[in-house]
Amino acid sequence: MGLYEYMMLLETNQWNNLWENGIYLTNHITSNRKYNLYALYAFFVEVEYDPKTNKILGKGHFKTGKTLDKYSGSIDINKI
């Protein structure tokens, strides 16, 4: 499945697909948020989490770019 096909899924199906098929890679923590990075097929999904409220705030999906850059020191994406 490609990124476009994933984005066309219903939101519930996107989450289910991520939890069933995604591979957790690493996280990025700020003062009030935690971001978990997953590999899913040939793209990445970032899940934003609020540790104070213990809730997921949302997710983003991408192949490259600024969002992926913040993880550059914590994983070698060539080994995925």
C-alpha positions in Angstrom: 0.0 0.0 0.0 1.3 3.4 -0.9 0.9 6.7 1.0 -2.0 7.8 -1.3 -3.9 4.6 -0.7 -3.4 4.9 3.0 -4.7 8.5 3.0 -7.8 7.4 1.2 -8.7 4.9 4.0 -11.3 5.9 6.6 -9.6 7.4 9.7 -10.4 4.3 11.8 -8.9 2.1 9.2 -5.8 4.2 9.1 -5.3 3.8 12.8 -6.0 0.1 12.7 -3.5 -0.4 9.8 -0.9 1.6 11.7 -1.3 -0.5 14.9 -1.4 -3.8 13.0 1.4 -3.2 10.4 3.4 -0.2 11.6 7.0 -0.7 12.9 7.9 1.5 15.8 11.2 3.3 15.1 11.9 6.0 17.7 10.4 9.0 19.5 11.1 12.7 19.9 10.2 14.4 23.1 9.6 18.1 23.7 8.6 19.8 27.0 4.9 19.0 26.6 4.6 16.5 23.7 5.9 13.1 22.7 6.1 12.1 19.0 6.4 8.4 18.0 7.7 7.6 14.6 6.5 4.4 12.8 7.5 2.9 9.4 4.4 1.8 7.5 5.0 0.2 4.1 7.1 2.8 2.1 6.3 5.9 4.3 6.4 7.1 7.9 3.6 8.0 10.3 4.2 10.3 13.3 1.8 10.0 16.2 1.6 13.1 18.5 0.9 12.2 22.2 0.2 14.4 25.2 1.7 12.7 28.3 -0.1 15.0 30.7 -3.6 14.0 29.5 -2.5 10.6 28.3 -4.2 11.2 24.9 -3.2 10.9 21.3 -3.6 14.2 19.6 -3.2 13.2 16.0 -0.9 11.8 13.4 0.9 12.9 10.2 2.2 10.9 7.3 5.1 11.6 5.0 8.0 10.1 3.1 10.6 12.8 3.6 10.9 16.4 4.8 11.2 18.6 7.9 9.1 16.3 10.0 11.5 13.4 9.4 14.5 15.5 9.9 14.0 15.8 13.7 14.6 12.0 14.0 17.8 12.0 11.9 20.1 11.5 14.9 18.1 8.7 16.5 17.7 6.2 13.7 19.4 5.1 10.4 16.4 5.0 8.0 18.6 3.1 5.5 18.4 0.1 7.8 14.7 -0.1 7.8 
